Amino acid sequence: MISCYAFVAAHNIVSCEWFTYLLTSLMRTIQFYHTPSGRSPVEEFLDSLSDKHAQKIAWVLRLVERFDMIPKQYFKKLVGTEDLWEIRI
């Protein structure tokens, strides 16, 4: 992983603090559905997966959280919704 200081120097960014602010302000937050009783079917499903499959899902979730432009093969806005997105794995 590239250090903040190396990235800042390479891209003429003012400071690491600004870089950190920029990253955190652009990150999305992924929220899993919870039933009225508090269960999370998504988390239950993820817990049931093999390590290999769980690692791939974690990779795609980090991609969606961290990057502004996501390929449509991984991320798509659901038609007819205000702010509901589908993450495709």
C-alpha positions as CSV (number, residue, x, y, z in Angstrom):
1,M,0.0,0.0,0.0
2,I,1.3,3.5,-0.9
3,S,2.0,5.8,2.0
4,C,0.0,9.0,2.4
5,Y,3.3,11.0,2.1
6,A,4.3,9.3,-1.1
7,F,0.9,9.9,-2.7
8,V,0.8,13.5,-1.5
9,A,4.2,14.2,-3.1
10,A,3.4,12.4,-6.3
11,H,0.1,14.2,-6.8
12,N,0.9,17.7,-5.5
13,I,-1.7,17.5,-2.7
14,V,-1.3,20.0,0.1
15,S,-1.0,17.6,3.0
16,C,-1.8,14.2,4.4
17,E,-4.5,15.7,6.5
18,W,-6.2,17.1,3.3
19,F,-5.7,13.7,1.5
20,T,-7.3,11.8,4.5
21,Y,-10.2,14.3,4.5
22,L,-10.6,13.9,0.8
23,L,-10.7,10.1,1.0
24,T,-13.1,10.0,4.0
25,S,-15.5,12.6,2.4
26,L,-15.7,10.6,-0.8
27,M,-16.2,7.2,0.8
28,R,-19.6,5.5,0.6
29,T,-21.2,3.8,3.6
30,I,-22.6,0.3,3.0
31,Q,-25.5,-0.5,5.2
32,F,-27.0,-4.0,5.3
33,Y,-30.7,-4.6,5.7
34,H,-32.0,-5.4,9.2
35,T,-35.4,-6.9,9.9
36,P,-37.7,-5.3,12.5
37,S,-36.5,-7.9,15.0
38,G,-32.8,-6.9,14.4
39,R,-31.7,-9.8,12.3
40,S,-29.4,-9.1,9.3
41,P,-30.0,-11.8,6.6
42,V,-27.1,-10.3,4.6
43,E,-24.6,-10.7,7.5
44,E,-26.0,-14.2,8.2
45,F,-25.3,-15.1,4.5
46,L,-21.8,-13.7,4.6
47,D,-21.0,-15.6,7.7
48,S,-22.0,-18.9,6.0
49,L,-19.6,-18.4,3.1
50,S,-16.2,-20.0,2.6
51,D,-13.1,-17.9,3.2
52,K,-12.5,-17.6,-0.6
53,H,-16.0,-16.3,-1.3
54,A,-16.0,-14.0,1.7
55,Q,-12.7,-12.5,0.6
56,K,-14.0,-11.7,-2.9
57,I,-17.1,-10.1,-1.4
58,A,-15.0,-8.0,1.0
59,W,-12.8,-6.9,-1.9
60,V,-15.9,-5.7,-3.9
61,L,-17.4,-3.9,-0.9
62,R,-14.1,-2.1,-0.3
63,L,-14.0,-1.1,-3.9
64,V,-17.5,0.3,-3.7
65,E,-16.8,2.2,-0.5
66,R,-13.5,3.7,-1.5
67,F,-13.7,4.7,-5.2
68,D,-15.8,7.3,-6.8
69,M,-16.1,5.6,-10.2
70,I,-17.2,1.9,-10.0
71,P,-17.6,-0.3,-13.1
72,K,-21.2,-1.1,-13.7
73,Q,-20.4,-4.8,-13.4
74,Y,-20.0,-4.2,-9.6
75,F,-22.4,-1.3,-8.8
76,K,-25.7,-0.1,-10.2
77,K,-28.4,2.3,-9.1
78,L,-31.8,0.6,-8.8
79,V,-34.3,2.2,-11.2
80,G,-37.2,4.0,-9.6
81,T,-35.4,4.6,-6.3
82,E,-33.9,7.7,-4.8
83,D,-30.7,6.3,-3.3
84,L,-30.8,2.5,-3.4
85,W,-27.9,0.8,-5.1
86,E,-27.2,-2.9,-6.0
87,I,-23.7,-4.3,-5.4
88,R,-23.0,-7.0,-7.9
89,I,-20.5,-9.7,-7.0
